Amino acid sequence: MTTEPDDDRLLKLDEVKDIVGLGKTMIYRLEREGKFPQRFKPGGWSSRWSEREVRAWKDAQRAA
């Protein structure tokens, strides 16, 4: 029996850009407007996004 891990990786900005095909400025603008998943601030200056949320956003964009 095959099961998928229930892990939700936290992605760096470069990984998010590769997945959604948008640049940093557009990602931050959409996030500010409430149209893109919010980032996590795990500590310091770093920002991370939920892989699950980013991929769900991308799928929703394709469906629209």
Secondary structure, 3 states (H helix, E strand, C coil): CCCCCCCCCEECHHHHHHHHCCCHHHHHHHHHCCCCCCCEEEECCEEEEEHHHHHHHHHHHHHC
